[in-house]
Amino acid sequence: MQNIFYLPWWFVRARFGGRKAPLQTVLFISDQCNLHCKHCNVYSKTKAIIKSYDQIKEELQYSYRLGSRFVDFEGGEPLIWKDGNYKLNDLCDLAKKIGFFSTTITTNAQLPFKDSHADSIWVSMDGTEHFHDEIRGTGAFSHLEKNIAESGHPHLSVNMVINNLNYRGVRQAVEFAARNPGIQSISLNFHTPYQGTENLHISDPNLRAQIIDEIIALKKQKYPIMNSISGLKLMKDNNFPKQCWVSNFIMPDGSRYTECPGKTAGVCADCGFCMAGEMHSVFTFKLDTIWAGLKLRM
């Protein structure tokens, strides 16, 4: 019930009052990972940072005071995280105790999560087996399939980041998500060329537009694509005002950003994070995007 009142109150103050307060927190709890994906610029190649329970508690309280009410625990691989007897489920419980409406974990699904306390789960999937394993390593897709099948989680979706290695597999990924009973929907994004990963960026605007047109066509065929058509259209040329302050970010090293760290990194012009298009469509009253957002958050 809190969501019903808070979301319109937050929107009115942001849209008409100019208040730039986050609605969601992206909280990196570690940069330790059990994979070495070709596109990743987060996981530690040397000594991993693993935050303490007390540090994460303070970061959650800080984000809540800013106005955030949804938190996404990320890594590295968040399922690896532990601090003494504390594990990831304890962080989900802690966030709810502080007052967050819902918790999400983003995982590579190499470990089981069937007893997760998270309200929703995002599984990172880079396409079907051939594409996924090319990016993440042999056997990664079979672990993903197994752990999705065994999870039984009612709100599990997959996220595909489209890059130069997997763009030919978008249709197959969408079809896989549609026929998998353990998957609620699929979200599609494009690779953002952070330093060291520029070779994976789809720099040809015509190719990017063709891929988006294919996704829109699949969406119109009622495939379970989370992105809205209005938001997807904006991502073709990426030329629109950004509301990236809707999420605040807390990085593995504790650095805090009141908006997407891509701005500091200087990659906004090549942003592939389709939530940017979704948020602008919400702020310009695109009904299909508003409906998609309500389904996600309610």
N, C-alpha and C positions, 0 to 999 in steps of 0.2 A: 504493500500500500504506500510505503514511503516513496517508492519510485514514481508513482502516479502524480504526486504533488511536487516532488523535487525537480523532476525533469522539465516540466513547463516553467517552473519558477526560475531554474537555471537558464533556460533558453531565453526567456523574456529579458532577464537582466543582461545576458550576453548580446542578444541581437539588437535590443532597443536601448539598453543602458550602457553599452560599451564596456561591460565588465569582463575582463579576460581572466576567468578562473577556470582551472581544469575540471573536466568531468571524469577523466580516467587517468590512472597512474600506470605507467610502464616501469616496473621495478625489477631491475636485474639483481638477482640475489647471489650470483656467482658468475665467473667466466670459465668455470670448469666444465668440460664436455667429454662425452664418450664417442664423439665422431669428429672428423676433421673435414668439414664440408668445403668445397671449392669456393663458395660464394661468401663465406663467413669472415667478418672482420671483428668479431667479438670474442671468440673463445681464446683462452690463453695458450700460447705455444710454449711457455716456460713455466713459471710458478703461478698457479691459479690463485685468484682471490676468492675466498669463501667468506661471506659476511656472517657475522654472529646474529643470533636470535635478537639480542638487545638492539643491535644496530638497525636491523630490519624493522623492529617495533618502532623505533624513533622515526625512521623514514616513512612508515605508514602513518604515524600520528601527524607528522609534518604535512604529508600530502592531504590528509583528511582536513586539516586546518585550512589548506588552500581552497578547499571546496570539492576535491575529488571524492567520488563515491563508488567507483569501479576500479579494481586493481588487477593487473595482469602480471603474474610472476614469470619472469623470463631468466634465461641464462646466456651463455653456456647451456647446460641441460639442467633445468630446475629439479628434476626428479632425483638427481644425485645429491642435492643439498642436504646437509645435516649439521647440527651443532649440538654435540652431546647426545641427549635423548630426543632432541627436537628434530622433526622431519617436516617435509613440505606440508603435510596435512595440518600440522600445528600452526603454520603461517596462514593457511586458509582460515582456520578457526580464529586466529588472532585478529585478522582483518575484519571478520564479521563482528567480533566483540568490540572492536574500535568503532564500528558503525558503517563500514562499507556495505553497499547493497549486494554486491556479488564479487566473486573471485574467479579468475581465469588462470589457467596455466598453459603455456606454450611449450610443447615438448616435441622431441624428434621420435618419440614412441619406440625407443629401443629397449625400454624397461616397462614392466607391467604397471598399470595405473588403475586397475579395476576397483580399488577401494578409495579412489580420490575423493576428497572433500570439496574440491573445486566445483563451483556452480556450472562452469563450462570449460571445455578443453579444446585447445587448438593444436592440431597435429600438423607439423610442417612436412609437406609432401611435395616433392619436386617433379611430379609426373608419375606415370606408371613405372614398373620395375626397371626397365632399361634406362630411362632418363634419371630416375631417382638414384639408382645405384651408381651411375656414372658420376653423379655429383657428391654422393654421401658415402659410397663404398659398397662393395659386394656384400649382399645379405641384408642390407639396411631395410629394403622394402619388405622382405619376408618377415622381419621382426615387427615392422610397422603394421602389416596386415594382421598378424597374430595378436598383437596387443590391442588393436582396435576391436577385433572380433571378441576378445575375452573381457573387454572393459565393461560392457553393459551400461556405459554412461549415456544418459538421455540427451545430453547437449554437447555432442562432439562434432566438430567440423574440421575440415582440412584447409590448409592455406598453401597455395602454390605461388612461388615467386618465379616469374617468367624471365628467362635469360637466354643468352646465345646458345646454350647447350640443350635447352628443353622446349623451346617455343613451338617446335613441331609436334609436341605431345599434348597440347592444351586440350584438344577435343577428347583424347583418350582419358585424360585425367578427370575431366568433367563427367564422362560416361562412367568411369570407375566409381566416382563419388555417388552418382545417381543410383547405381545398382547395388551399392554396399549398404546393408541394413544398419550398420553401426555408424554411418556418417549422415549427419543431418544436412549439411550444406558444404559448399566449397567457396572459398574466397580467393580471388586472383589479384596478384600484384605484379609489378615489374621490378627487376633488379635495379637498385640505386647504386651508382658507381662510387662507393666509398674507396678511399685510398687502398690500393693493392688489389682491387677487384674490378678495375675498369674494363678488363677484357670481356667480362660477362654482360656488360651493358648493351642493350639493343639501341644503338645510336641512330639507326635509320628511321626517321619519323614515318615514312610510308609503311614500313614493315610493322611498326608499332600500331599504326592505325588499322592495318589489315587484321592483326591479331585481335584488337578490340572489337572490330566489326564481327569477327567470328564468335567472340564471347557474347556479344549482344544478340546475335542470331540464336545461339544456344539458349540464352536467357529467355528469348521470346518463345522458344520451343518448350518452356517450362522445366528446364533442367534446374537443379537446386543450387543456383549461383547466388551467393549472398550479395554481391555488388549490385547496385541499382543501375539501370540504363542511363539515367541522367548523370550519375557519377562517372560511369565509364566514358561517356562522350567527352567529358572535361579532360580526361587523361590522355586524349589523343594528341593534343598539342601542349598540354600542361601549362596553359597560359590563363591563369585565373588567380584571384586573390586567395591566399591560404589562411586557414584558421587553425594552424598547427599548435596553437596554445591550448586547444581543447584537451590535449594530453600533456602531462608533465612526465619527465623521464628522470630516473635515478640510475646511474650507471654502475657497473661492477666496482669501480674505484671510489664510489660515493659521490661523484660529480652530479650536480643537480641542474636540470634544465627546465625552464618553464614553458618550453616548446620543443619541437622536434630537434634533436642534435644535428640533423642534416643541415640546418641553417648555419651553425657554427663551422661545420665541415665544408661548407660552400658547394653543396651538391643539390640545392633546391631546384635549379634549372633542369636537372635530369631526374627529379624525384619520380620514383615508381610506386610509392606507397599510395594505393588507390583510396585509402581512407581520407586523403586530402580532398579528392574530388567528392567523396560522399559528404564530408562536412560542409563544403561550400554549397552543395546542392541542398542540404538541410537549411542553411542560412539564407538560401534564395527560394525557399518554400517549394521545392520539387516534391510532389506528393509521393512518388514511387520511392524516393530516398528516405523520406520521413517514415513511411511504412516499413521499409527494410530496417531502419534504425530501431523502431519500436519493437519489431520482432526479435531483434538481437538483444535489446536491453530489458524487455519485459518478460 
